[in-house]
Amino acid sequence: MSANFLGREKGYKDIEGGGFQEGGRSIAEHFAPAATYPERIDRFFAEVAALGFRGIDLWTAHCNPAWATPRHLDAVLAASARHGVELVSIAGGLGNSWEALEQTARLARDLRVPIIGLGAGPELVPARLAEVDALLERYNVRLAFENHPNEPTPAVVLDKIGHGKYPQIGATLDTGWFATHGYNVEAAIDELGSVLWLVHLKNIVAPGGHVAARWNEGCLDFEPIVRRLKAVGYGGWISVEYEPTDHDPSQACREVREMIELWWSPLIASA
C-alpha cells in the first residue's frame, strides 16, 4: 500500500493531526511535477521491489487523475515493468464525486489496473449503484468498495453494494476498520464471500479507535486472518497497510510480508 509512506515527504514530523490530508498533499507536491516524476516514481517502485513485494496498491497521492498526464502514466507503467511490481489497485477515496469516480476509472483503465479499491460516499454507493456499475463496465474496471467509518459490519457493506447484484461492484475488506468497530475479521471474510476482491491487512492499537499499530503489536492477530483467507479459497491480493505518521514503516512491512508468505505456504497450512 503506497499510502504507507504518507509521512515520508514531511520527514515523519509535523504530520500528527494532519493525517492523510496533509500527508497526501505533501506526497502530491513531491511527485506531481512531470519533469521529475519518471525518476521519482521509478525510485519508489525500486524500493517496493527491494522490500520483496510483487504488487502495489497505488494511492492517488502518488498518481492522481487530477494531475496525471500521459508522461506520468507512461512512467508508472515503465517502473512497474522494470521492477516487476504489478499494479494491483488504485487506492484512495471518491467522496460523493461522480467526476472523481470517472477520472479514477479512466486512470485505472489507462494503467491497466483491474480494481479501484476505495471508499465512496452515499450519493454514489448505494444511491447510484446501477449507474456506477455501468460506468465501471464502460472502463473495464471493478470497484472493490472499502469498509470505512460508516460500515461497521459486513451486512452494512453488502446492503450498500447490492449483495453481488452488480458485476463490477464488490468489496475491499479493511481489517483495521472492522477491528475499530469490534467486529470479528474472520467472520467478515466468511460473510463477504465471493464479493471479497481485495484485502487491506491493517492492525490498530485497540477497538473503539483507529490508531495504526505494527503488525504484531496491535489488537489483531494476523495469522488466523491469513489462514482463514487461504481456507476459503481467497484468490485476490493482500495489501499490507501500515501508516505510522512518526517513523518509516519499511521494515515492519517487510516483516509482515514474510509472515504472510509463511502462513500461506502449503506446508504450514497443512500442519
N, C-alpha and C positions, 0 to 999 in steps of 0.2 A: 504494500500500500504506500504509494509515494507521499501521501499526506503524513506519513510517519515523521517526515523531516520538516514539519511545519515551523519548527523553531530555529532551523539552521541559519537562515539568512539574517536573523536577529541575534545570532551568536548565542542562542538559548538564554537570552536575557531580555528583560523588559517586554516579555510577552504574556506573562501571567495576567489574566484579566482581559487581554485582547483576544486570546484564544485563536480559533480558526479564522476569524475575520482578519485579525492583524497578521497572523502567520501567512494566510493566503495572499494577502496584499504584498507582503514583503517578498514572497516567492515569485509572484507575478512580476513585480518590479525588476527582479533579477533576471527572469527568464524571457520576458516578453520581447525585448529588443531583437529584431530579426538578424541584425549583423552578428550578434554573439551567440544566438540560440543554437546553431548546429554544434558548436564546440561545447557549450554548457550542457545540452541535453545528452550528447554523446558521453561526456564525462559522468553524468548521472547514471546512465544505463550501464556503463562500465562498472560503477560502484555496486549497483544492484546485482550484476552478474558475479562480481567478486565475493559477494555475500552468499552466493550459492543459489540464488533464486532463478527460476526458469520463466517466470511470468511477472507482470507488473499490473497493478490496479492503478491506472494513471489518473491522479487528481487533476481537476480542471485548473488548479493554480499553476500546474506545470505545462498545461496546454489547453488554453481556454478558447472556445469557439468565438468569443467576443473579440479576440485579438490575433488568433492564429491565422497566418497566411499560408499559401501553398509552400513557401520556403520552410515554415515551421513544421508542416505536416511531413514534407519530404525528409526533414532532419530526424523526426521521430521514427519514421519507418526505416531510415538508414541505420539509426542507432539500435533499433530493435533487431534488425537482421545481423548487424555486425557483432553484437554481443550475445545473440541467442536468447534474448529475453522477450517472450511473447506478450503482446498487448492483450490482456485478459478482459479488462473492463474500463470504462470511464467512470470515475468516482466523483461525487460532489452532491449538489442539491439543486432542485429545479424551482423550489417555491411553488407559486401558482402561475408561473410564466409559460404561456404557450410558446412564445418566441424562444425561450431558453430550451424548452423541450425539443423544438425543431432544430435549433442550432446544434444541440448536443447530439441528436440523432444523425445529423449530417456529418458532424465531426467523427462520430463512430464509424459511419459508412466509409468516409474518406480514409480513415486509419485502419479499416478492415477489422474493427473491434466488434465482436458479436453481441456484447451486452453493455448496457449502461446500468450500473449497479448503484442506484442512488434514491434518495427520498423525493417526494413530491407533495405539494400542498393539496388540500381537499378539493380545490376548484379544478384540479386535474385528476387526481385519484382520491375519491372514487367518482367525482361528478361527471367526468367526460371519458369514461373507460373505453367506450366504443370508438370514439374519435382518436384517443391516444393509441389504441390498438391499430387503427387504420394508418395512422401516421408512421408508426413503427414498422408496419409491414411495407410501406412505401419505401422506407430507407433500409429495409432488410436488417433490422436490429431489434433486439429484445430489451425490454425494461425489467430488471430484477428489482422490484420495489423494496426498499430497505426499511426495516422497523427502526423507528427513532423515538423521540419522547412520547408521541401520541399513539403508539401501537404497543401496549403493554403485554399483549398475548398474541399467539398465532391466530386465534379466532378473529381478532380485530384485523390483522393483516389479510386473512382470507376474505373477510367481508369486504374490505376495501378493494381488493384486486379481482373480485368476482369469482372466487373459488375455482380458478382454472378455466373459466369460460372463454377467456381471451387468449389466443395462442401466443401473442407477443408479450404477454404480461405475466411475470412470475414474481419470485421473492428472493431478496438477499437477507440472510439471517445474520444479524449483528449480535454476537453473543453478549457483548458488554451491555447493550441496551435492555435485553431480556433480563440480565442479571440485575440491572438497576431497578427493574420492576419486580424483582424477586421471583421470576418465572424460570422453571427448570429448563435448561437448554436442551438436554437430551429429549425431553418430551416435545419441545418445539420442533426438533428435527423430524420426529415421527409425525407430528401434526401437519407440518407443511408438505411433507411427502414429495410428490412429483413436481410441485411448483417451486421447489427449492433449487435455485440455479447458481447461487453464489453464497459463500460464507465469509464473513468478516470475523476472524478469530481475534477477539479483544478481551482483555481482562480489566477489571476495575477493583478499586480498593474494597468497596462494600456496597451491598444493596441500599437503595434509597438515594445514592449519589452517583456521580458519573466521573470519578477521578481515575485517570489511567493508572494501571498498575503493570509492573513487569510480569511476564507470563507466569512465573512461578511464585509470585508474591501477592496476588490478589485473591478475591473470594471464589474464583472459578478454578476447577481442576480441569486442565485441557485434555488430559489423556482420555478419560471416558467420553468426552465430546468427540474427539477424533475417532476413537474406536466405534462410536455409535454411527458416525458418518460412513465409515467403511462397512459396518454391519448392514446398513440399509441400502447399500449399493450406490451411494452418492458418487456421481461422476463429474462434478464440477470442480472449480478451483477453490482452494482455501487461501484467502488473502490475510496475511499476518498484519494486524493493525495494533500499533503501539505508538502513541503520540504524546510523549512527555514534552513539556514545554521548557524544561530546565537542563536537559542533557541529551546527548546523541544516542538514539535508540539502536544503532547499528549492531552492536554486539548482542543485545537481547533478541533482536530479530533473527540473527544468525542462529542463536541457541534454539529458539522455538522452531525454526525451520528444521533443524537437525532432529529435534524431538518428534516432530510430526512425521518425518520420514521413518524414524524408528518405530513409532506406534503403528504406522500404516503397513509396515513390511509384513509379508505373509508369515514369516517365522514367528514374529512377536504376536500377530493377531491370532494365531492358532494355539498359542501357548495356554 
